[in-house]
């Protein structure tokens, strides 16, 4: 199936080239996403891991000691495939081969052919363990909850980040007209005006007609969000219909054009990156409509004057809203998946887009500052996430939806890791217990997804970082050393605190389990050697290229000034922050950790200690970004799942599993209601 999906991606990419404007997700893009996501995640690593990971892949709770666990095969293949993507990209870069979908698919097809030729019979002879009924029920629950979450947040997951915007015009205090029911709106060509609907313009100017059926004059605010290429602009023109001459166009009052800028110059901050290749401009104005009369306004799109190509109307999409207050406009756009966003949050989203584009062209490592930065800097983000996101953008879709679909699979991956934590107890669970524990896992995974969707952070590395922590801890506790080292290294190269978090888990397991202290120490030493080798190579390369001071400063900046510079405005006092952070964590799923008591097995204890040790590393940061909570939310539910699964089957175990699921559901509802 994987080989067939890889071959099928070739015609799907041919038919989808060149990529259309990212106004929406095309049918071909959906086909590429459905067919291609397993290819991006698993090819060719899926054909290699049975021979590289050895006994670590075995499902140890079955009678057949040689049977493999499908979950561990898949999770290991995903980790190995990121390493293979890194090799592919940089081999193509060295050979001066374009890093595009064609060469990427060609090398994948060649590697599949080699693997099937060399190990085809051995691959066919592999035996996978038959999952227990409780595991099957748990997987089904996870699939249903993740799909329901995707349906709930579909508008956000499918909207490209180039639609996001930042504009103070919504803070002007404009209100809807006094007699809203007497206002009618239509386009000049007779099309009805539908709030929040978008369309491609038929000309560079579209006219909106506002009709007032009241006996009183009314003020009607109008808003247009214009989506187009960076460098284009939009402007509103109001027609003066009070002094028209027959046969002549009415005079117009032209507003201030709003340019779609890659990096606008903000007061006190200088240039702040906003968009990559596409963006959005919000223009708005208040229209005076006479009693029993009408008014007309134009929304005009202005092509980039510096572009050598002629303007194309299909490069523009116009979304209109009218007769709403500024807060209502934000609410309407939020329903459509369009975020009104703080400039620095837009910077974070766009940086991940740019870094993925850069590693697919000129850069080996992501994290570079934009070209206009003086002095330039680099390594603001470790490389692992970018080497998964970049192939997804090249093979599937350059839009944010590729990251969103990866997020959906990561959420399901969290559930799968939790199921492995359940199964590691080497006892068959009742179906009701397995389903209830899976529901708790899935609800906290949905909590994770809700936090990231709420501020458009689907393309952040923290999603994979959290999953990497969970895989590493479960693999360490179940003595799967090769899988542990692979994912622990990846976790360390996803976010800089990764080494510390894995270190907390390793140290706690060594202290708690004297019988396995030698094995745990061996695993941690292997991890230390791998990280030491990577750091040694980086130090050597940095010294030879003269980049070492820049790299060390980036590490310092991302650790201290970025998180602890204590701004005078908007930051809580230092010792109040842990209280606020703890409250937010408990509401956003952390309260589930209480169900880990009395910490009946080692895995539950290790996860609880790891969460509590990691907490103070985050709690004193001067802001409470959603992505900081993700590892804590997952550990808070994995610990009680492992503890409850280790209980003797019976009424107590069943009641605790159901109670855990109910609490996770209540916390999800509460956090969503509070908009945390």
C-alpha positions in Angstrom: 0.0 0.0 0.0 2.8 2.4 0.8 4.5 1.7 -2.5 1.2 2.2 -4.4 0.6 5.5 -2.5 4.1 6.7 -3.4 3.5 5.9 -7.1 0.1 7.6 -7.0 1.6 10.8 -5.7 3.4 11.3 -9.0 0.4 12.0 -11.2 -1.3 13.8 -8.4 1.6 16.2 -8.2 1.8 16.5 -12.0 -1.9 17.5 -12.2 -1.4 19.9 -9.3 1.5 21.8 -10.8 1.8 24.8 -10.7 0.2 25.1 -7.3 -3.0 27.3 -7.3 -3.3 30.4 -5.1 -3.8 29.4 -1.4 -7.3 30.9 -1.1 -8.7 27.5 -0.2 -7.7 23.8 -0.3 -8.3 22.3 -3.7 -9.7 18.9 -4.5 -6.3 17.7 -5.8 -4.6 19.0 -2.7 -7.0 16.9 -0.5 -6.1 13.9 -2.6 -2.4 14.5 -2.2 -2.9 14.9 1.6 -4.9 11.7 2.0 -2.6 9.6 -0.2 0.7 11.3 0.7 0.7 11.7 4.4 1.7 8.1 5.0 4.4 8.5 2.4 5.9 11.6 4.1 5.8 9.9 7.5 6.8 6.3 6.6 8.6 5.9 3.3 11.2 4.4 3.1 11.7 3.9 6.9 8.8 1.5 7.3 10.7 -1.0 5.1 13.9 -0.6 7.2 12.9 -0.5 10.9 12.1 -4.2 11.3 15.8 -4.9 10.7 17.2 -1.9 12.6 15.2 -1.8 15.8 15.4 -5.5 16.5 13.6 -6.8 19.6 12.5 -3.3 20.6 9.6 -3.7 18.2 8.2 -6.8 19.7 4.8 -6.9 21.4 5.9 -8.3 24.7 2.4 -8.9 26.1 1.6 -11.7 23.6 2.3 -15.4 23.7 4.4 -15.2 20.5 7.6 -13.6 21.5 8.6 -12.8 17.9 5.4 -10.9 16.9 5.9 -7.3 16.3 3.9 -4.4 17.6 2.3 -2.4 14.8 2.4 0.8 16.9 6.0 0.6 17.7 6.9 -0.2 14.1 4.9 2.9 13.0 6.3 5.2 15.7 9.9 4.1 15.0 9.4 4.5 11.3 8.2 8.1 11.7 11.3 9.0 13.7 13.7 7.3 11.3 12.0 8.9 8.3 12.8 12.4 9.6 16.4 11.5 9.6 16.1 10.1 6.1 14.5 13.4 4.9 17.5 15.2 6.3 19.8 13.0 4.3 17.7 13.4 1.1 17.5 17.1 1.3 21.2 17.7 1.9 22.3 15.1 -0.7 20.2 16.9 -3.3 21.6 20.2 -2.1 25.2 18.9 -2.4 24.4 17.5 -5.9 22.7 20.7 -6.9 19.4 18.9 -7.6 16.3 20.9 -7.0 14.6 19.9 -3.7 11.1 19.5 -5.2 8.4 16.8 -5.3 9.9 15.1 -8.4 13.3 14.2 -7.1 11.9 13.5 -3.6 9.4 11.0 -5.1 12.0 9.5 -7.4 14.4 8.7 -4.6 11.6 7.3 -2.5 10.5 5.0 -5.3 14.1 3.8 -5.9 14.5 3.1 -2.1 11.2 1.2 -2.0 12.4 -0.9 -5.0 15.7 -1.7 -3.3 14.1 -2.6 0.0 11.6 -4.9 -1.6 14.3 -6.5 -3.8 16.6 -7.2 -0.9 14.2 -7.9 1.9 10.8 -8.5 0.2 10.5 -12.1 1.5 11.6 -11.2 5.0 9.1 -8.3 5.1 6.3 -10.5 3.9 7.2 -13.1 6.6 7.0 -10.6 9.4 4.4 -11.5 12.0 2.4 -8.8 13.8 0.8 -9.3 17.1 -3.0 -9.5 17.1 -4.3 -6.6 19.2 -6.4 -7.3 22.2 -10.1 -6.4 22.2 -9.4 -3.6 24.7 -6.7 -2.2 22.4 -9.0 -2.4 19.4 -11.7 -0.5 21.3 -9.2 2.0 22.5 -7.9 2.7 19.0 -11.5 3.1 17.7 -12.2 5.6 20.5 -9.1 7.5 19.6 -10.0 7.6 15.9 -13.5 8.8 16.6 -12.5 11.6 19.0 -9.7 12.9 16.8 -12.0 12.9 13.8 -14.6 14.8 15.8 -12.0 17.3 16.8 -11.0 17.7 13.2 -14.6 18.3 12.1 -15.1 20.8 14.9 -12.1 22.8 14.0 -12.1 22.1 10.3 -12.4 25.8 9.3 -9.1 26.5 11.2 -7.3 23.4 10.1 -8.0 24.1 6.4 -7.3 27.9 6.4 -3.9 29.0 5.2 -1.9 31.2 7.5 -1.6 33.8 4.8 -5.2 34.8 5.7 -4.2 35.8 9.2 -3.9 39.5 9.8 -3.1 42.2 12.3 -4.8 45.6 12.0 -5.8 48.1 14.6 -8.7 49.3 12.5 -11.0 46.9 14.3 -10.3 48.8 17.5 -11.8 52.1 16.3 -15.0 51.6 18.2 -17.3 51.4 15.2 -20.7 50.1 15.8 -23.4 48.7 13.6 -26.1 51.1 12.3 -28.9 52.0 14.7 -31.6 50.3 12.5 -29.9 47.2 11.2 -33.1 45.7 9.8 -33.5 48.6 7.4 -30.1 48.1 5.7 -29.8 45.9 2.6 -26.6 45.1 0.8 -25.9 43.8 -2.7 -23.1 43.9 -5.2 -23.6 46.3 -8.1 -24.0 43.4 -10.6 -27.0 42.1 -8.6 -25.3 39.3 -6.6 -26.5 39.2 -3.0 -24.0 40.2 -0.3 -23.4 37.3 2.1 -21.6 38.1 5.3 -18.3 36.3 5.4 -18.4 34.8 2.0 -15.4 35.2 -0.3 -15.0 35.3 -4.0 -12.5 36.0 -6.8 -13.1 39.5 -8.3 -14.3 39.8 -11.9 -12.4 43.1 -12.2 -9.8 45.0 -10.2 -12.8 46.9 -8.7 -16.0 45.5 -7.2 -18.8 47.8 -6.1 -21.0 47.2 -3.0 -24.4 48.9 -2.9 -25.9 49.8 0.5 -29.7 50.5 0.6 -31.3 52.3 3.5 -35.0 51.8 3.9 -35.3 53.9 7.1 -36.5 57.5 7.3 -33.3 58.3 9.2 -29.7 58.5 7.9 -27.5 55.6 9.0 -23.8 54.9 9.4 -22.8 51.5 8.1 -19.2 50.1 8.7 -17.9 48.0 5.9 -14.9 45.6 6.0 -13.0 43.8 3.3 -10.2 41.3 3.8 -8.3 40.9 0.5 -6.1 37.9 0.1 -3.3 38.1 -2.5 0.4 38.0 -3.1 2.9 40.0 -1.0 3.3 43.5 -2.6 -0.4 43.8 -3.6 -2.7 46.3 -1.9 -6.4 47.0 -1.3 -8.3 50.3 -0.9 -11.9 51.4 -0.4 -13.4 54.2 -2.5 -16.7 55.8 -1.5 -18.9 57.2 -4.3 -20.6 60.6 -3.8 -24.1 60.0 -5.2 -25.6 63.3 -4.0 -24.3 65.4 -6.9 -24.3 63.1 -9.9 -24.2 64.3 -13.5 -26.1 62.2 -16.0 -23.8 60.0 -18.1 -20.8 60.6 -15.8 -19.4 58.4 -13.0 -19.9 59.8 -9.5 -16.9 61.4 -7.8 -15.2 59.2 -5.3 -13.3 59.6 -2.0 -10.3 57.3 -1.9 -9.2 55.8 1.4 -5.7 54.9 2.4 -4.4 51.8 0.6 -3.3 48.9 2.8 -0.3 47.0 1.3 0.2 43.2 1.9 3.7 43.6 3.3 6.2 40.8 4.1 7.6 42.7 7.1 5.9 46.0 8.1 7.9 48.5 10.2 6.4 48.5 13.6 7.0 51.2 16.2 9.7 50.3 18.8 10.3 46.9 17.0 11.4 47.7 13.5 10.6 45.3 10.7 8.5 42.3 12.0 8.0 39.4 9.6 4.3 38.9 8.8 3.9 37.0 5.5 6.0 34.8 3.2 4.7 34.8 -0.4 1.0 35.4 0.2 -0.9 37.6 2.7 -4.0 39.5 3.5 -5.0 43.2 3.8 -7.9 44.4 5.9 -9.5 47.7 4.7 -12.5 49.3 6.4 -14.5 52.5 6.4 -17.8 53.9 7.7 -20.3 54.7 5.0 -23.0 57.4 5.4 -26.3 56.3 3.9 -29.1 58.9 3.5 -32.7 58.2 4.5 -34.6 56.2 1.9 -31.4 56.3 -0.2 -28.4 54.4 -1.1 -24.6 54.5 -1.1 -21.9 52.8 -3.1 -18.4 51.8 -2.2 -15.7 50.2 -4.3 -13.2 47.6 -3.0 -10.3 47.9 -5.3 -7.4 45.5 -5.5 -4.0 47.0 -6.6 -1.4 44.7 -8.2 2.2 44.8 -7.1 3.8 47.6 -9.1 7.2 46.0 -8.9 6.0 42.6 -10.3 7.1 42.0 -13.9 4.1 39.7 -14.4 0.7 41.1 -15.5 -1.9 41.0 -12.7 -4.1 37.9 -12.6 -7.6 38.2 -11.0 -7.4 34.6 -9.8 -4.6 35.7 -7.5 -7.1 37.7 -5.4 -9.9 36.7 -3.1 -12.2 39.2 -1.4 -14.0 38.5 1.8 -16.7 41.0 2.8 -18.4 41.9 6.1 -20.6 44.9 6.8 -22.7 46.5 9.5 -20.8 44.9 12.4 -18.8 46.2 15.3 -15.1 45.5 15.4 -15.4 42.7 17.9 -18.2 41.1 15.9 -15.9 41.1 12.8 -13.2 39.3 14.8 -15.8 36.7 15.9 -17.1 36.2 12.3 -13.6 35.8 11.0 -12.7 33.4 13.8 -15.6 31.1 12.8 -14.1 31.1 9.3 -10.7 30.1 10.7 -9.1 33.5 10.1 -7.2 34.8 13.1 -6.7 38.4 14.1 -3.3 37.9 15.6 -0.6 39.7 17.6 2.4 40.7 15.3 4.8 38.4 17.1 2.5 35.4 16.9 2.2 36.0 13.1 6.0 36.2 13.1 6.3 32.8 14.8 3.9 31.2 12.3 5.5 32.7 9.2 9.0 31.9 10.4 8.2 28.2 10.3 6.9 28.6 6.8 10.1 30.5 5.7 12.4 28.0 7.4 10.7 25.1 5.7 11.1 26.9 2.3 14.8 27.7 3.1 15.8 24.1 3.9 14.1 23.1 0.6 16.4 25.5 -1.2 19.6 27.0 0.3 19.9 26.3 4.0 21.1 23.1 5.8 19.7 24.3 9.2 16.6 26.3 9.9 16.2 29.1 12.4 17.8 31.9 10.3 16.8 35.5 10.8 15.2 37.2 7.8 17.5 38.8 5.2 17.0 42.4 6.5 18.0 41.5 10.1 21.2 43.3 11.2 23.2 41.6 12.6 21.9 38.3 11.2 21.5 35.3 13.5 20.6 31.7 13.2 19.7 28.5 15.1 16.7 30.1 16.7 14.9 26.7 16.2 16.4 23.2 16.2 16.1 21.4 12.9 13.9 18.2 13.4 10.4 19.7 12.8 11.5 21.6 9.7 12.7 18.4 8.1 9.2 16.9 8.5 7.3 20.1 7.6 9.4 20.9 4.5 8.8 17.5 2.8 5.1 17.8 3.6 5.0 21.2 1.9 6.8 20.0 -1.1 5.0 16.7 -1.6 1.5 17.6 -0.4 0.6 21.3 -0.1 2.5 24.5 0.7 -0.5 25.7 2.6 -0.8 25.4 6.4 -3.2 22.5 5.9 -0.2 20.2 5.5 0.9 21.1 9.1 -2.7 20.8 10.3 -3.0 17.3 9.0 0.4 16.4 10.6 -1.1 17.8 13.8 -4.1 15.6 13.5 -1.9 12.5 13.2 0.3 13.7 16.1 -2.8 13.9 18.3 -3.7 10.3 17.3 -0.1 9.3 17.9 -0.5 10.6 21.5 -3.4 8.2 21.9 -1.4 5.3 20.5 1.5 6.0 22.9 -1.0 6.0 25.8 -2.4 2.7 24.6 1.2 1.3 24.6 1.5 2.6 28.2 -1.7 0.6 29.0 -0.5 -2.6 27.3 2.9 -2.5 29.0 1.2 -3.7 32.2 1.2 -7.2 30.7 -2.4 -7.9 31.6 -5.6 -8.0 29.6 -7.8 -5.1 30.3 -11.6 -5.2 30.2 -12.9 -3.5 27.0 -14.8 -0.9 29.1 -11.6 0.1 30.9 -9.5 0.3 27.7 -12.2 2.4 26.0 -12.5 4.7 29.0 -8.7 5.2 29.3 -8.5 5.8 25.6 -11.3 8.4 25.9 -9.3 10.2 28.6 -6.2 10.1 26.4 -8.1 11.4 23.3 -9.7 14.2 25.3 -6.4 15.5 26.5 -5.0 15.1 23.0 -7.9 17.2 21.8 -7.1 19.7 24.5 -3.6 19.9 23.1 -5.1 20.4 19.6 -7.5 23.0 20.8 -4.8 25.1 22.4 -2.7 25.1 19.2 -5.6 25.8 16.9 -6.7 28.7 19.0 -3.7 30.8 18.1 -2.9 29.3 14.7 0.1 27.4 15.9 -0.4 24.2 13.9 3.0 24.5 12.2 4.9 24.8 15.5 7.5 22.1 16.5 6.0 21.8 19.9 3.3 19.4 18.7 5.9 16.8 17.6 8.1 17.8 20.6 5.4 16.7 23.0 4.8 13.4 21.2 8.6 12.8 21.2 8.7 13.2 25.0 5.9 10.7 25.4 7.4 8.1 23.1 10.8 8.5 24.7 9.5 8.0 28.3 7.3 5.0 27.4 10.2 3.4 25.4 12.6 4.1 28.3 10.2 2.6 30.9 9.6 -0.5 28.7 13.4 -1.0 28.0 13.2 -0.3 24.2 16.6 1.3 24.1 17.0 1.8 20.4 13.6 3.5 20.1 14.4 5.5 23.1 17.7 6.8 21.8 16.2 7.6 18.4 13.2 9.6 19.8 15.2 11.2 22.7 17.7 12.6 20.2 14.9 13.8 18.0 13.2 15.4 21.0 16.4 17.2 22.0 16.6 18.5 18.4 13.0 19.6 18.4 13.1 22.1 21.3 16.1 23.1 23.3 14.7 21.9 26.7 14.3 18.4 25.3 17.5 17.1 26.8 16.5 18.3 30.2 13.0 16.8 30.1 14.4 13.4 29.0 17.1 13.7 31.6 14.4 14.2 34.3 12.7 11.0 33.1 16.0 9.0 33.1 17.1 10.2 36.5 13.8 9.5 38.1 13.7 5.9 36.6 17.3 5.3 37.9 16.3 6.3 41.4 13.0 4.4 41.5 14.0 1.1 39.9 17.2 -0.3 41.3 16.8 -3.6 39.4 16.9 -1.8 36.0 19.4 0.9 37.0 22.1 -0.6 34.8 19.8 -0.8 31.8 18.6 2.8 32.3 22.1 4.1 32.8 23.1 2.4 29.6 20.3 4.0 27.7 21.1 7.4 29.1 24.8 7.0 28.3 23.9 6.2 24.7 21.7 9.3 24.5 24.5 11.4 26.0 27.0 10.0 23.5 24.6 10.8 20.6 24.0 14.4 21.8 27.7 14.9 22.6 28.6 13.8 19.0 26.0 16.2 17.5 27.2 19.0 19.7 30.9 18.3 18.9 30.2 18.4 15.2 28.3 21.7 15.6 31.1 23.2 17.6 33.7 22.1 15.0 31.7 23.4 12.1 30.8 26.6 13.9 34.4 27.2 14.7 35.6 26.5 11.2 32.9 28.8 9.6 33.3 31.5 12.2 29.6 31.1 13.2 30.1 29.8 16.7 29.6 33.2 18.5 26.3 33.7 16.5 25.1 30.2 17.4 26.0 30.5 21.1 24.2 33.9 21.2 21.1 32.3 19.6 21.1 29.6 22.3 21.4 32.3 25.0 18.7 34.5 23.4 16.2 31.6 23.1 16.8 30.6 26.7 16.9 33.8 28.7 15.9 37.1 26.9 13.1 35.4 24.9 11.4 34.1 28.0 12.7 35.9 31.1 13.3 39.5 30.0 10.5 40.6 32.3 8.8 43.4 30.3 7.4 46.2 32.5 3.9 46.0 31.0 1.6 43.0 30.8 3.8 40.6 32.8 2.8 39.2 36.2 5.2 39.6 39.1 7.8 36.8 39.2 6.4 34.8 42.1 2.8 35.1 40.9 3.6 33.4 37.6 3.8 29.8 38.9 0.4 30.2 40.5 -1.2 31.5 37.3 0.7 28.9 35.2 -0.3 26.0 37.5 -4.0 27.1 37.4 -4.0 27.2 33.6 -2.3 23.7 33.5 -4.8 22.2 35.9 -7.7 23.5 33.9 -6.2 22.5 30.5 -6.1 18.9 31.4 -3.5 18.8 34.1 -6.0 18.0 36.8 -6.1 14.5 35.5 -2.7 14.0 37.2 -4.5 13.6 40.5 -5.9 10.2 39.3 -2.3 8.8 39.1 -2.4 8.5 42.9 -1.2 6.2 44.4 1.2 5.9 41.5 0.9 2.1 41.3 3.7 1.4 38.8 7.1 2.8 37.7 5.8 4.4 34.5 3.2 6.3 36.4 5.8 7.6 38.9 8.3 8.5 36.2 5.8 10.5 34.2 4.5 12.3 37.3 8.0 13.2 38.5 9.0 14.3 35.0 6.0 16.6 34.7 6.6 18.1 38.2 10.3 18.7 37.5 9.6 20.3 34.1 6.9 22.5 35.6 9.2 25.1 37.3 11.3 25.4 34.1 8.2 26.8 32.5 6.3 28.4 35.3 8.5 31.5 35.7 8.4 32.6 32.1 6.8 36.0 31.7 4.1 34.9 29.3 1.9 31.8 29.1 2.0 30.7 25.5 -0.2 27.7 24.8 2.6 25.5 23.4 4.4 25.5 26.8 1.6 23.4 28.3 1.6 20.5 25.7 4.1 18.1 27.4 2.6 18.7 30.8 -1.0 18.0 29.5 0.1 14.7 27.9 2.2 13.6 30.9 -0.7 14.5 33.2 -3.0 11.9 31.5 -0.4 9.3 30.7 0.5 8.9 34.3 -3.0 8.0 35.6 -3.6 5.8 32.5 -0.5 3.7 33.4 -1.5 3.6 37.0 -5.1 2.6 36.5 -4.1 0.0 33.9 -1.8 -1.7 36.5 -4.7 -2.2 38.9 -6.3 -5.6 39.3 -9.3 -5.9 37.0 -12.5 -5.2 38.8 -15.1 -2.6 39.7 -12.5 -0.2 41.2 -10.4 -0.1 38.1 -13.5 0.4 36.0 -14.8 3.2 38.1 -11.5 5.0 38.1 -11.2 4.7 34.4 -14.6 6.1 33.8 -14.0 8.9 36.4 -10.7 9.8 34.6 -12.5 10.1 31.3 -15.3 12.2 32.8 -12.8 14.6 34.5 -10.8 15.0 31.2 -14.1 15.8 29.4 -15.1 18.3 32.1 -11.7 20.0 32.0 -11.9 20.2 28.2 -15.3 21.8 28.4 -14.2 24.2 31.1 -11.0 25.3 29.4 -12.9 25.9 26.1 -15.5 27.9 27.9 -12.9 30.1 29.5 -11.1 30.4 26.2 -7.8 29.4 27.7 
